[in-house]
Amino acid sequence: MSSHKTVQTMKPATAAKKLGVYLEATPAEFQEGVVSRDELNALQTDPPEWLRDLRRNGPHPRQVVAAKLGISIGGLARVGLMDPLTTEQIDAMKAENPDWLQRERATQAEVRKEAARAKEKNAGTDRPRS
């Protein structure tokens, strides 16, 4: 009795999200096919030129835009930035440092501090008492 391994595949949108790229900016063959786990691993370890270029220049999906700006995806939504942005646009925004970006960064910093406090508090309650 022999067992054969089923190949795991994912939709292009899922693969693009895992790769941190904007799906609509990927090549047509990537968008139209399915991506196996092995193909995804190969793209991550040895990215082709189109993937390196997208990661470097964009357009970037919201989660990457938010990370590059140091704010949350919710923060992007609050200021109406729902479209993908290029690295050049993000860099210009960072250089301009508008009030909304400063506010959202401060909000994000508070959220992170609170999460760290909660984690620290929970770590203290996990220890057995003697």
Secondary structure, 3 states (H helix, E strand, C coil): CCCCCCCCEECHHHHHHHHCCCHHHCCHHHHHCCEEHHHHHHHHHCCCHHHHHHHHHCCECHHHHHHHHCCCHHHHHHCCCCCCECHHHHHHHHHHCCHHHHHHHHHHHHHHHHHHHHHHHHHHHHCCCC
